[in-house]
Amino acid sequence: MSPLSMRPRRLRLPLVLIALMVTVCNCSTDNDNRWLTSGQVYQARGKHREAIRCFTKALEIDSVLVDAIASRAASYIELGLLDSAIFDLERATRLDPNNVVVRHNRGFLSFRLGDYSSAVRELDCAIAIDPADTEAFYMRAASKAGMGELEQAIEDYTRSLYMNPTYAHSYRERGMAYDKLGDKEKALADYNRSVDVDSEFYLGYIERAAFREREGEPQLALEDYSCAISIDSTNPFAYVNRSSLYLDMGQFSAAKADCLKLLRLMPESPFPHINLAKSQLGLGDTAAAVSAYEMALKMPGHSDPQFKADIRRRVEALHSKLSKGH
């Protein structure tokens, strides 16, 4: 098992675009709608700064255009500009409290702030206005999972999948809920389904790999971690877990290779250095292991005093070993 808590489940909610998409029939003549539509197109492409500029232009023409305010808030959320998002959503709510996009985005914002109960309340409103809002069911499920209400979360994931049976995130996260409840058969079925519906869904491979690792199937776990890396070679999570698994299996050269890649992907984290130290020890290079542990102590990515004290003890023990060797 990987000794790290850095698993993608911390990353359980994907960045979701929550905005009205292009509706050509209403946007062909009005200047404000032209800017609104342009903003929505940029937003769909993940170009949120450009989207914000367009929504702001639309609001210069019509300052009470609620769809532009709510959509701009969504891009603010994606960029982490939460104070600006709060301001826009409060304003949009005063203008149109029953606008589904407003309620949806308020739920999304509450989720991002870790206020799961508020997220559920807002998403309840969004679903009451539009019972076909698939993303609202998904986010409400994630919020309930965050509150530990796993059975209710599973119900909402299932509803979202009824409306969109190809949404890989819902399968993965429902599988995680089943996993926590101890239903391994359903958990594995959902992990399998997440990568069946989207063969490029690297998070599904990572979650299934971690499941297989826990179930004592290291070779299958390695295959899944490797699949995830082949899809996204810049994401560190699969490298972190695969390097730890290689260490558990005694494959120290392979572990070292993963750690060297991690040093580039996570330059301020101590964990690549720690696993590199362990791989160097496995390869019989005590001096290199000491150097790696000492680098881990210099990294700002972990401030727990107990964690650092443990690393120092390891370094002292290895220095003692080296001294005796001389």
VOMI-937779 format. One line per 4 residues: their letters; for each residue x, y, z of N, C-alpha, C, O. Coordinates in steps of 0.2 Angstrom, whole numbers, plus 5000, padded with zeros to 4 digits. Atoms other than C-alpha are relative to their C-alpha. Example, Ala and Ser with C-alpha at 12.3 -4.5 7.8 and 13.67 -1.06 7.14 Angstrom:
BEGIN
as> 5004 4994 5000 5062 4978 5039 5004 5006 5000 5009 5005 5003 ~ 4996 4994 4999 5068 4995 5036 4996 5005 5003 4999 5011 5004
***
This chain:
BEGIN
mspl> 5004 4994 5000 5000 5000 5000 5004 5006 5000 5010 5006 5003 ~ 4996 4993 5000 5006 5018 4996 4999 5003 5007 4994 5003 5010 ~ 5000 4996 4994 5011 5027 5012 4998 5007 5000 4998 5010 5005 ~ 5002 4993 5001 5005 5043 5005 4993 5001 5000 4989 4997 4998
smrp> 5007 4998 5001 4988 5051 5007 4999 5004 4994 4993 5006 4993 ~ 5001 4996 5006 4991 5060 4991 4997 4996 4994 5000 4994 4989 ~ 5003 5004 5005 4978 5051 4981 4994 5004 4997 4992 5009 5000 ~ 5005 4996 5004 4966 5058 4968 4994 5001 5003 4990 5006 5001
rrlr> 5007 4999 4998 4951 5056 4978 5000 5006 5004 4994 5009 5006 ~ 5000 4993 4997 4956 5072 4987 4998 5005 4995 4996 5011 4996 ~ 5002 4996 5005 4953 5078 4971 4994 4998 4997 4993 4998 4991 ~ 5006 5004 5003 4935 5071 4969 4996 5004 4996 4992 5001 4992
lplv> 5005 4997 5005 4926 5085 4961 5004 5003 4994 5009 5007 4996 ~ 4997 4997 5006 4932 5089 4943 4998 5008 4999 4992 5009 5001 ~ 5002 4993 5001 4932 5107 4937 4994 5000 4995 4995 4998 4989 ~ 5006 5000 5004 4914 5109 4930 4998 5006 4997 4998 5011 5001
lial> 5003 4994 5003 4908 5122 4918 4993 5001 5001 4989 4997 4999 ~ 5007 5000 4998 4892 5128 4925 4998 5007 4997 4997 5012 5000 ~ 5003 4994 5003 4885 5141 4913 4995 4998 4994 4996 4992 4992 ~ 5004 5001 5005 4872 5142 4900 5004 4999 4993 5008 5004 4992
mvtv> 4996 5000 5006 4879 5136 4883 4996 5004 4994 4991 5006 4995 ~ 5002 4996 5006 4876 5144 4866 4993 4998 4998 4992 4992 4996 ~ 5007 5001 5003 4858 5146 4861 5000 5005 4994 4998 5011 4995 ~ 5000 4996 5006 4859 5152 4843 4994 5004 4999 4995 5010 4996
cncs> 5006 4997 5002 4841 5156 4841 4999 5007 5004 4996 5011 5001 ~ 5001 4994 4996 4842 5170 4854 5006 5005 5000 5006 5010 5003 ~ 4993 4996 5000 4860 5177 4850 5002 5003 4993 5007 5005 4993 ~ 4998 4998 5007 4859 5182 4832 5001 5008 4999 5004 5010 4995
tdnd> 5001 4993 5001 4855 5201 4834 5002 5004 5005 5005 5009 5004 ~ 4999 4995 4995 4857 5208 4851 5008 5000 5002 5011 4995 5002 ~ 4993 4999 4999 4874 5215 4855 5002 4997 5007 5007 4994 5007 ~ 4999 5003 4994 4873 5209 4873 5001 4993 5000 5005 4990 5003
nrwl> 5000 5007 5001 4869 5192 4868 5006 4997 4996 5009 4992 4997 ~ 4994 5002 5004 4884 5192 4856 5006 4999 5005 5010 4995 5004 ~ 4995 5001 4996 4896 5195 4870 4999 4995 5005 5003 4991 5007 ~ 5001 5006 4996 4887 5183 4881 5002 4993 4997 5005 4989 5000
tsgq> 4999 5007 5004 4888 5169 4868 5008 4999 4999 5010 4994 5000 ~ 4992 5001 5001 4907 5173 4865 5003 4998 5007 5007 4994 5007 ~ 4997 5002 4993 4910 5172 4884 4998 4993 5001 5003 4989 5004 ~ 5002 5007 4998 4901 5155 4885 5004 4996 4995 5006 4990 4998
vyqa> 4996 5004 5004 4911 5149 4870 5007 4999 5003 5010 4994 5004 ~ 4994 5000 4996 4927 5154 4879 5000 4996 5006 5005 4992 5007 ~ 5001 5004 4994 4921 5146 4895 5000 4993 4998 5003 4989 5002 ~ 5000 5007 5002 4918 5130 4886 5007 4997 4999 5008 4991 4999
rgkh> 4993 5002 5002 4936 5130 4880 5005 5000 5006 5010 4999 5005 ~ 4996 4999 4994 4942 5133 4898 5004 5006 5000 5009 5007 5004 ~ 4997 4993 5000 4948 5151 4893 4996 5005 5004 4992 5009 5002 ~ 5004 4996 4996 4941 5159 4908 5001 5007 5001 4997 5011 5002
reai> 4998 4993 5000 4950 5175 4908 4997 5004 4994 4994 5009 4995 ~ 5003 4998 5006 4944 5178 4890 4992 5000 5001 4989 5005 4999 ~ 5008 5000 4998 4926 5173 4896 4998 5006 5004 4993 5009 5003 ~ 5002 4995 4995 4926 5185 4910 5000 5007 4996 4996 5011 4998
rcft> 5000 4993 5004 4931 5200 4898 4994 5000 4996 4991 5006 4996 ~ 5006 5000 5004 4916 5195 4887 4994 5001 5004 4990 5005 5002 ~ 5006 5000 4995 4904 5193 4901 4999 5008 5002 4994 5011 5003 ~ 5000 4993 4998 4909 5210 4907 4998 5005 4995 4995 5010 4996
kale> 5002 4996 5006 4907 5218 4890 4992 5000 4999 4989 5005 4998 ~ 5007 5001 5000 4889 5211 4890 4997 5004 5005 4991 5007 5004 ~ 5003 4996 4994 4886 5219 4907 5001 5007 4999 4997 5011 5002 ~ 4999 4992 5001 4892 5236 4901 4994 5002 4996 4992 5008 4996
idsv> 5005 4998 5005 4878 5235 4888 4993 4999 5004 4988 5003 5003 ~ 5006 5002 4996 4865 5227 4900 5002 4998 5007 5004 4992 5008 ~ 4997 5002 4994 4870 5228 4918 4996 4995 5005 4998 4993 5010 ~ 5004 5004 4996 4856 5217 4924 4999 4993 4996 4994 4990 4998
lvda> 5000 5007 5004 4859 5202 4912 5002 4995 5005 5008 4993 5005 ~ 4999 5005 4995 4858 5188 4925 5004 4995 4997 5009 4992 5001 ~ 4996 5005 5002 4865 5175 4914 5007 5002 4999 5012 4997 5000 ~ 4993 4998 5000 4881 5185 4911 5003 5000 5007 5009 4999 5008
iasr> 4997 5000 4994 4883 5188 4929 5001 4994 5003 5007 4992 5006 ~ 5000 5007 4997 4880 5170 4934 5006 4996 4997 5010 4993 5000 ~ 4994 5003 5004 4892 5164 4920 5006 5003 5002 5011 4999 5002 ~ 4994 4997 4998 4905 5176 4925 5002 4997 5007 5008 4996 5008
aasy> 4999 5003 4993 4904 5170 4943 5003 4993 4999 5008 4991 5003 ~ 4998 5007 5001 4907 5152 4936 5008 5000 4998 5012 4996 5001 ~ 4993 4999 5002 4923 5158 4928 5005 5002 5006 5010 5000 5006 ~ 4996 4998 4995 4929 5167 4943 5001 4994 5005 5007 4993 5008
ielg> 4999 5006 4996 4926 5151 4953 5006 4995 4997 5010 4993 5001 ~ 4995 5004 5003 4937 5141 4941 5007 5003 5000 5012 4999 5001 ~ 4993 4996 5000 4951 5154 4942 5002 5001 5008 5007 5003 5009 ~ 4998 4999 4993 4950 5153 4961 4998 5007 5003 5001 5009 5009
llds> 5001 4993 4998 4944 5171 4962 4993 5000 5004 4988 5003 5001 ~ 5006 5001 4997 4931 5167 4975 4996 5006 5003 4990 5006 5003 ~ 5004 4994 4998 4927 5184 4982 4996 5003 4995 4991 5006 4996 ~ 5003 4997 5006 4923 5190 4965 4994 4996 4998 4988 4999 4996
aifd> 5005 5004 5002 4912 5175 4962 4994 5001 5005 4988 5001 5003 ~ 5005 4999 4995 4903 5178 4979 4996 5006 4998 4990 5007 4999 ~ 5003 4994 5002 4900 5196 4974 4995 5000 4994 4989 5002 4995 ~ 5005 5001 5006 4892 5191 4957 4994 4996 5002 4989 4998 4999
lera> 5005 5004 4998 4882 5178 4964 4995 5003 5005 4989 5002 5004 ~ 5005 4997 4995 4874 5188 4978 4996 5005 4996 4990 5006 4997 ~ 5003 4996 5004 4870 5201 4965 4995 4997 4995 4989 4999 4994 ~ 5004 5004 5004 4863 5188 4953 4994 4998 5004 4988 4997 5001
trld> 5006 5003 4996 4852 5181 4967 4995 5005 5001 4989 5004 5001 ~ 5004 4994 4999 4845 5198 4971 4995 5001 4994 4990 5003 4994 ~ 5004 4999 5006 4840 5200 4953 4995 4995 4998 4990 4996 4995 ~ 5004 5005 5003 4833 5183 4949 5001 4994 5005 5005 4989 5003
pnnv> 4998 5005 4996 4833 5171 4964 4997 4993 4998 5000 4988 5001 ~ 5003 5007 5003 4824 5157 4954 5004 4998 4993 5001 4994 4990 ~ 4996 5001 5006 4837 5157 4940 5004 4993 5002 5008 4993 5006 ~ 4997 5006 4998 4844 5139 4939 5007 5000 5000 5011 4997 5003
vvrh> 4993 5000 5001 4861 5144 4933 5003 5004 5007 5008 5002 5009 ~ 4998 4996 4993 4862 5156 4949 5001 4995 5005 5006 4994 5009 ~ 5000 5005 4994 4857 5142 4961 5005 4995 4999 5009 4992 5004 ~ 4995 5006 5002 4868 5129 4952 5007 5003 5002 5011 4999 5005
nrgf> 4993 4997 4999 4884 5141 4953 5001 5001 5008 5006 5001 5010 ~ 4999 4999 4993 4880 5145 4971 5002 4993 5004 5005 4993 5008 ~ 4999 5006 4997 4880 5127 4975 5007 4998 4999 5011 4995 5003 ~ 4993 5001 5001 4897 5125 4966 5004 5004 5004 5009 5001 5006
lsfr> 4996 4996 4996 4904 5139 4975 5000 4997 5007 5006 4997 5010 ~ 5000 5003 4993 4899 5132 4992 5004 4994 5000 5007 4993 5005 ~ 4996 5007 5000 4906 5115 4987 5008 5002 5000 5012 4999 5004 ~ 4993 4998 5000 4923 5124 4983 5002 5003 5006 5008 5002 5008
lgdy> 4999 4997 4993 4922 5133 5000 5000 4994 5005 5002 4996 5011 ~ 5000 5005 4995 4920 5116 5008 4994 5000 5005 4993 4997 5010 ~ 5006 4999 4997 4903 5121 5014 4994 4995 4997 4990 4998 4993 ~ 5004 5005 5004 4894 5105 5009 4992 5001 5002 4988 5000 4997
ssav> 5007 4999 4999 4877 5108 5018 4997 5006 4997 4992 5005 4994 ~ 5003 4994 5004 4875 5125 5010 5000 4998 4992 4995 5000 4989 ~ 5000 5002 5007 4880 5117 4993 4994 4995 4999 4990 4996 4994 ~ 5006 5004 5001 4866 5104 4996 4994 5004 4999 4989 5003 4995
reld> 5006 4996 5000 4853 5117 5000 4999 5004 4993 4994 5004 4990 ~ 5000 4997 5006 4858 5127 4984 4998 4996 4994 4994 4997 4990 ~ 5001 5005 5005 4858 5112 4973 4993 4997 5000 4990 4995 4995 ~ 5007 5002 5000 4841 5107 4980 4996 5005 4996 4991 5003 4993
caia> 5004 4995 5003 4834 5123 4974 5001 5000 4992 4996 5000 4988 ~ 4998 5001 5007 4843 5121 4957 4996 4994 4997 4993 4994 4991 ~ 5004 5006 5002 4835 5103 4955 4993 5002 5000 4989 4999 4996 ~ 5007 4998 5000 4818 5110 4960 4998 5004 4994 4992 5003 4991
idpa> 5001 4996 5006 4819 5123 4946 5001 4996 4994 4997 4996 4989 ~ 4999 5004 5006 4826 5110 4933 5002 4993 5002 5008 4992 5004 ~ 4999 5007 4998 4824 5092 4938 5005 4996 4995 5007 4990 4997 ~ 4996 5003 5005 4834 5088 4922 5008 5002 5001 5012 5001 4996
dtea> 4993 4998 4999 4850 5096 4929 5005 4995 5002 5006 4994 5008 ~ 4996 5005 4998 4862 5082 4928 5006 5002 5005 5007 4998 5009 ~ 4994 4998 4996 4877 5091 4935 4998 5002 5007 5002 5001 5012 ~ 5002 4999 4993 4867 5097 4950 4999 4994 5004 5001 4994 5010
fymr> 5001 5006 4996 4863 5079 4955 5007 4998 5001 5009 4995 5007 ~ 4993 5002 4999 4882 5075 4952 5003 5004 5006 5006 5001 5011 ~ 4997 4996 4995 4887 5090 4963 4997 4999 5007 5000 4999 5012 ~ 5004 5002 4994 4874 5086 4976 5003 4994 5003 5003 4993 5009
aask> 4998 5007 4998 4880 5068 4977 5007 5001 5003 5009 4999 5009 ~ 4994 4999 4998 4898 5074 4979 5000 5004 5007 5004 5003 5012 ~ 5001 4997 4994 4892 5086 4993 4998 4996 5006 5001 4996 5011 ~ 5003 5004 4995 4883 5073 5002 5006 4995 5002 5007 4993 5008
agmg> 4994 5005 4998 4899 5061 5001 5004 5004 5004 5007 5001 5009 ~ 4995 4996 4996 4909 5076 5008 4997 5000 5007 5001 5001 5012 ~ 5003 4999 4993 4897 5076 5023 4999 4993 5003 4997 4992 5009 ~ 5000 5007 4997 4898 5057 5025 4994 4996 4999 4993 4991 5002
eleq> 5006 5003 5001 4881 5053 5019 5000 4996 4994 4997 4998 4988 ~ 4998 5003 5006 4886 5040 5007 4994 4996 4997 4994 4996 4991 ~ 5006 5003 5004 4870 5031 5004 4996 5005 4996 4994 5003 4991 ~ 5004 4995 5004 4861 5047 4999 5005 5002 4994 5002 5004 4989
aied> 4996 4999 5005 4876 5051 4989 5000 4995 4994 4999 4997 4988 ~ 5000 5005 5006 4875 5035 4979 4993 5001 4997 4993 5000 4990 ~ 5007 4999 5003 4856 5039 4976 5001 5005 4995 4999 5005 4989 ~ 5000 4995 5004 4861 5055 4968 5005 4999 4994 5004 5001 4988
ytrs> 4995 5002 5005 4876 5048 4958 4996 4996 4995 4996 4996 4989 ~ 5004 5004 5005 4864 5035 4951 4995 5004 4996 4994 5002 4990 ~ 5005 4996 5004 4851 5048 4946 5004 5004 4995 5001 5005 4989 ~ 4996 4996 5005 4865 5058 4937 5002 4995 4994 5002 4997 4989
lymn> 4998 5005 5005 4870 5042 4928 4994 4998 4996 4995 4996 4990 ~ 5006 5001 5004 4852 5039 4923 4999 5005 4995 4997 5003 4989 ~ 5001 4995 5005 4852 5055 4914 5006 5001 4995 5005 5003 4990 ~ 4994 5000 5004 4870 5054 4908 5004 4994 5001 5008 4994 5005
ptya> 4996 5006 4998 4876 5036 4908 5007 4999 4997 5010 4994 4998 ~ 4993 5001 5002 4893 5040 4900 5004 5005 5004 5010 5007 5002 ~ 4996 4995 4996 4899 5052 4914 5004 4996 5004 5002 4994 5010 ~ 4996 5004 4996 4914 5044 4920 5001 5002 5007 5002 4997 5012
hsyr> 4999 4997 4994 4916 5055 4935 4995 4997 5005 4997 4995 5011 ~ 5005 5002 4995 4900 5049 4943 5001 4992 5001 5000 4990 5007 ~ 4998 5007 4998 4905 5030 4941 5005 5000 5005 5005 4996 5009 ~ 4995 5001 4995 4921 5033 4949 4998 5002 5007 5000 4999 5012
ergm> 5002 4998 4993 4914 5043 4964 4995 4996 5003 4995 4995 5009 ~ 5004 5005 4997 4900 5031 4966 5004 4994 5002 5002 4991 5008 ~ 4995 5006 4998 4913 5017 4966 5003 5002 5007 5004 4997 5011 ~ 4997 4998 4994 4922 5027 4980 4996 4999 5006 4998 4997 5011
aydk> 5005 5000 4995 4906 5028 4990 4999 4993 5002 4999 4991 5008 ~ 5001 5007 4999 4903 5009 4988 5006 4997 5004 5006 4993 5008 ~ 4994 5003 4997 4921 5006 4993 5000 5002 5007 5002 4998 5011 ~ 5000 4998 4993 4920 5016 5009 4994 4996 5004 4995 4995 5010
lgdk> 5005 5004 4997 4904 5006 5013 5001 4993 5000 4998 4989 5004 ~ 4998 5007 4999 4913 4990 5011 4997 4995 4994 4998 4989 4995 ~ 5003 5004 5005 4904 4984 4995 5005 5000 4994 5004 5004 4990 ~ 4995 5000 5005 4919 4979 4985 4998 4998 4993 5001 5001 4988
ekal> 5002 5002 5007 4910 4971 4971 4997 5006 4996 4999 5007 4990 ~ 5003 4995 5003 4900 4986 4967 5005 5006 4999 5005 5009 4993 ~ 4995 4995 5001 4915 4997 4969 5004 4999 4994 5005 5003 4990 ~ 4996 5002 5006 4925 4988 4957 4996 5000 4993 4999 5002 4988
adyn> 5004 4999 5006 4911 4987 4945 4999 5007 4997 5000 5009 4991 ~ 5001 4993 5002 4909 5006 4945 5007 5003 4998 5008 5006 4993 ~ 4994 4998 5003 4928 5008 4943 5001 4998 4993 5004 5001 4989 ~ 4999 5003 5007 4928 4997 4928 4996 5004 4995 4998 5005 4990
rsvd> 5005 4997 5004 4913 5006 4921 5003 5007 4998 5002 5010 4993 ~ 4997 4993 5001 4922 5023 4923 5005 5000 4994 5005 5005 4990 ~ 4995 5000 5006 4936 5018 4911 4997 4997 4994 5000 4998 4988 ~ 5004 5003 5006 4924 5008 4900 4997 5006 4996 4997 5006 4990
vdse> 5004 4994 5003 4914 5024 4896 5005 5005 4997 5003 5009 4993 ~ 4995 4995 5002 4930 5034 4894 5007 4997 5001 5009 4998 5006 ~ 4993 5004 5000 4946 5025 4890 5006 5005 5002 5011 5003 5003 ~ 4994 4995 4998 4956 5041 4893 4999 5003 5007 5002 5008 5008
fylg> 5001 4997 4994 4949 5044 4910 5005 4997 5005 5004 4992 5008 ~ 4995 5002 4996 4965 5043 4920 4999 4999 5007 5001 4995 5011 ~ 5002 5000 4993 4957 5046 4937 4997 4993 5001 4998 4990 5007 ~ 5003 5007 4999 4947 5030 4935 5005 4994 5000 5005 4990 5004
yier> 4994 5005 5000 4963 5020 4931 5003 5000 5007 5005 4995 5010 ~ 4997 4999 4993 4971 5027 4947 4996 4997 5006 4999 4994 5010 ~ 5005 5003 4995 4956 5023 4958 5000 4993 5000 5000 4990 5005 ~ 5000 5007 5001 4955 5006 4951 5007 4997 5002 5007 4991 5006
aafr> 4993 5003 4998 4974 5003 4954 5000 5000 5007 5003 4995 5010 ~ 4999 5000 4992 4973 5009 4972 4995 4994 5003 4997 4991 5008 ~ 5004 5005 4998 4958 4997 4974 5003 4993 5000 5003 4989 5004 ~ 4996 5007 5002 4968 4982 4966 5006 5000 5005 5007 4994 5007
ereg> 4994 5000 4995 4983 4987 4977 4997 4998 5007 5000 4993 5010 ~ 5003 5002 4993 4972 4986 4993 4998 4992 5000 4998 4989 5005 ~ 5003 5007 5000 4965 4969 4987 5005 4995 4998 5004 4989 4997 ~ 4995 5005 5001 4982 4961 4985 5001 4998 4993 5004 4993 4991
epql> 4999 5002 5007 4983 4962 4966 5005 5005 4997 5003 5009 4993 ~ 4996 4995 5002 4999 4972 4963 5002 5001 4993 5003 5006 4990 ~ 4998 5000 5007 5003 4967 4945 4994 5004 4996 4995 5008 4992 ~ 5006 4996 5003 4985 4973 4940 5000 5007 5002 4999 5012 4997
aled> 4999 4993 4998 4988 4989 4950 5005 5004 4996 5004 5009 4994 ~ 4995 4997 5004 5004 4992 4941 4998 5002 4993 4999 5007 4990 ~ 5003 4999 5007 4995 4990 4924 4996 5006 5000 4996 5010 4995 ~ 5005 4994 5000 4982 5003 4929 5004 5006 5001 5002 5011 4998
ysca> 4996 4994 4999 4995 5016 4936 5003 5001 4993 5004 5007 4991 ~ 4997 4998 5006 5004 5014 4920 4996 5002 4994 4998 5007 4990 ~ 5005 4998 5005 4988 5016 4909 4999 5008 5002 4999 5012 4997 ~ 5001 4994 4998 4985 5032 4919 5006 5005 4998 5005 5010 4995
isid> 4994 4996 5002 5003 5039 4916 5000 5000 4992 5002 5006 4990 ~ 4999 4999 5007 5002 5035 4897 4994 5005 4998 4995 5008 4992 ~ 5005 4995 5002 4986 5046 4896 5002 5007 5002 5001 5011 4998 ~ 4998 4994 4997 4993 5060 4907 5007 4999 5003 5007 4998 5009
stnp> 4993 5001 4997 5012 5059 4910 5002 5006 5004 5007 5006 5007 ~ 4998 4994 4996 5012 5076 4919 4996 5000 5006 4997 5005 5011 ~ 5004 5000 4994 5000 5071 4933 5004 4996 5005 5005 4990 5003 ~ 4995 5004 4996 5010 5066 4948 4997 4994 5004 5000 4990 5007
fayv> 5003 5005 4996 4997 5055 4957 5002 4993 4999 5003 4989 5003 ~ 4998 5007 5002 5000 5039 4947 5007 4999 5002 5009 4993 5004 ~ 4993 5001 4998 5019 5041 4949 5001 4999 5007 5005 4995 5009 ~ 5000 5001 4992 5017 5043 4968 4999 4993 5002 5002 4990 5005
nrss> 5003 5006 4998 5007 5028 4970 5004 4994 4997 5006 4989 5000 ~ 4996 5006 5003 5017 5017 4957 5007 5000 5003 5009 4994 5004 ~ 4993 5000 4997 5034 5022 4964 4999 4996 5007 5004 4992 5009 ~ 5001 5004 4993 5027 5016 4982 4999 4993 4999 5001 4989 5003
lyld> 5001 5007 5002 5021 5000 4974 5006 4997 4998 5007 4991 5000 ~ 4994 5003 5002 5037 4997 4966 5005 4998 5006 5008 4993 5006 ~ 4996 5001 4993 5046 4999 4983 4997 4994 5003 5001 4990 5006 ~ 5003 5005 4996 5034 4987 4991 5001 4993 4996 5002 4988 5000
mgqf> 4998 5006 5004 5038 4974 4977 5007 4999 4999 5009 4994 4996 ~ 4993 5000 5001 5056 4977 4978 5003 5001 4994 5009 5000 4992 ~ 4998 4998 5007 5058 4984 4961 5003 5007 5001 5000 5012 4999 ~ 4997 4994 4998 5070 4998 4967 5002 5004 4994 5001 5010 4994
saak> 4997 4996 5005 5077 5003 4950 4993 5004 4996 4994 5010 4995 ~ 5006 4997 5003 5059 5006 4943 4997 5005 5005 4995 5011 5002 ~ 5002 4995 4995 5054 5015 4959 5004 5007 4999 5002 5012 4999 ~ 4996 4994 5001 5069 5027 4957 4999 5004 4994 4999 5010 4994
adcl> 5001 4996 5006 5065 5031 4939 4994 5004 5001 4993 5009 4998 ~ 5006 4996 4999 5047 5036 4944 5002 5006 5005 4999 5011 5004 ~ 4999 4994 4996 5054 5047 4958 5004 5005 4997 5003 5011 4998 ~ 4997 4995 5003 5066 5056 4947 4995 5004 4995 4996 5010 4995
kllr> 5005 4997 5004 5051 5060 4936 4996 5005 5005 4994 5010 5003 ~ 5004 4996 4996 5042 5066 4951 5003 5006 5003 5000 5011 5004 ~ 4997 4994 4998 5055 5078 4956 4999 5006 4996 4999 5011 4998 ~ 5002 4994 5004 5051 5088 4941 4993 5002 5000 4991 5008 4999
lmpe> 5008 4998 5000 5032 5087 4943 4998 5003 5007 4994 5006 5007 ~ 5002 4998 4993 5032 5090 4962 5007 5003 5003 5009 5000 5008 ~ 4993 4998 4998 5048 5101 4965 5000 5003 5007 5005 5003 5010 ~ 5000 4998 4993 5042 5107 4982 4997 4995 5005 4996 4997 5011
spfp> 5002 5005 4996 5036 5091 4989 5005 4996 5003 5010 4994 4999 ~ 4995 5005 4997 5046 5080 5001 4999 4993 4998 5004 4989 4998 ~ 5001 5007 5001 5038 5064 4995 5004 4997 4995 5006 4991 4996 ~ 4995 5003 5005 5048 5061 4979 5007 4999 5003 5010 4993 5002
hinl> 4993 5001 4997 5064 5063 4989 5000 4994 5005 5004 4990 5006 ~ 5001 5005 4995 5057 5051 5003 5000 4993 4996 5004 4989 4998 ~ 5000 5007 5004 5053 5037 4990 5007 4999 4996 5009 4994 4995 ~ 4994 5001 5003 5069 5041 4981 5006 4997 5005 5010 4993 5003
aksq> 4995 5003 4995 5079 5038 4997 4999 4993 5001 5003 4989 5002 ~ 5001 5007 4999 5070 5022 5000 5002 4995 4994 5005 4990 4995 ~ 4998 5004 5006 5074 5016 4982 5008 5000 5000 5011 4994 4998 ~ 4993 5000 4999 5092 5021 4985 5003 4995 5005 5008 4991 5004
lglg> 4998 5005 4994 5093 5011 5001 4999 4993 4997 5003 4988 4998 ~ 5002 5007 5003 5085 4996 4991 5006 4998 4995 5007 4992 4994 ~ 4995 5001 5005 5099 4998 4978 5007 5000 5003 5012 4999 5000 ~ 4994 5001 4996 5112 4998 4992 5004 5007 5000 5010 5006 5002
dtaa> 4997 4993 5000 5117 5017 4990 4998 5004 5006 4994 5008 5006 ~ 5002 4997 4994 5116 5023 5008 5002 5007 5000 4997 5011 5002 ~ 4998 4993 5000 5125 5039 5005 4995 5004 4996 4993 5010 4998 ~ 5005 4996 5004 5113 5044 4991 4993 5000 5003 4989 5005 5003
avsa> 5006 5000 4996 5098 5039 5002 5000 5006 5006 4995 5009 5006 ~ 4999 4995 4995 5105 5051 5016 4999 5007 4996 4995 5011 4999 ~ 5001 4994 5004 5106 5065 5003 4993 5001 4998 4990 5007 4999 ~ 5007 4999 5002 5088 5062 4997 4996 5002 5006 4991 5006 5006
yema> 5004 4998 4994 5081 5062 5015 5001 5007 5002 4997 5011 5004 ~ 4999 4993 4998 5090 5078 5019 4997 5005 4995 4995 5010 4997 ~ 5003 4995 5005 5083 5086 5003 4992 5000 5002 4989 5005 5002 ~ 5007 5000 4998 5066 5080 5009 4998 5005 5006 4993 5008 5006
lkmp> 5001 4996 4995 5068 5090 5025 5000 5007 4998 4998 5012 5002 ~ 4999 4993 5003 5072 5106 5015 4994 5002 4996 4993 5008 4995 ~ 5005 4998 5005 5056 5105 5005 4994 5003 5005 4993 5001 5010 ~ 5006 4996 4996 5041 5117 5011 4994 4996 4999 4989 4998 5003
ghsd> 5006 5003 5001 5028 5105 5006 4996 4996 5005 4991 4994 5005 ~ 5003 5004 4994 5025 5096 5023 5003 5004 5006 5009 5004 5007 ~ 4998 4996 4994 5026 5106 5039 4999 4996 5007 5000 4999 5012 ~ 5001 5004 4994 5021 5092 5052 5006 4999 5004 5011 4996 5001
pqfk> 4994 5001 4996 5034 5092 5066 5002 4993 5001 5008 4991 5000 ~ 4999 5007 4999 5032 5074 5069 5003 4996 4994 5007 4992 4994 ~ 4998 5002 5007 5034 5070 5050 5008 5001 5000 5012 4997 4998 ~ 4993 4998 5001 5051 5080 5050 5004 4996 5005 5010 4994 5004
adir> 4997 5003 4994 5056 5072 5067 5002 4993 4997 5007 4990 4999 ~ 4999 5006 5002 5054 5055 5059 5006 4999 4995 5010 4995 4995 ~ 4994 5000 5005 5065 5059 5044 5006 5001 5003 5011 4998 5001 ~ 4994 4999 4997 5078 5066 5055 5003 4994 5003 5009 4993 5003
rrve> 4998 5006 4997 5079 5050 5065 5003 4995 4995 5008 4992 4996 ~ 4998 5005 5005 5081 5040 5049 5007 5003 4997 5011 4999 4996 ~ 4994 4997 5002 5095 5052 5043 5006 4999 5005 5011 4997 5003 ~ 4995 5002 4995 5104 5050 5060 5002 4993 5000 5008 4991 5001
alhs> 4998 5007 5000 5103 5031 5059 5004 4998 4994 5009 4994 4995 ~ 4996 5002 5006 5110 5031 5041 5007 5003 5001 5012 5000 4999 ~ 4993 4997 4999 5124 5043 5046 5004 4995 5005 5010 4994 5004 ~ 4997 5005 4996 5128 5031 5060 5003 4994 4997 5008 4991 4998
klsk> 4998 5006 5004 5128 5016 5048 5006 5002 4996 5011 4998 4995 ~ 4994 4998 5005 5140 5026 5036 5006 5000 5004 5012 4999 5002 ~ 4994 4999 4995 5152 5030 5051 5003 4994 5002 5009 4993 5001 ~ 4997 5007 4998 5153 5012 5056 5003 4997 4994 5008 4993 4995
gh> 4997 5003 5006 5156 5007 5038 5007 5003 4999 5011 4999 4996 ~ 4994 4998 5001 5171 5018 5038 5005 4998 5005 5011 5000 5005
***
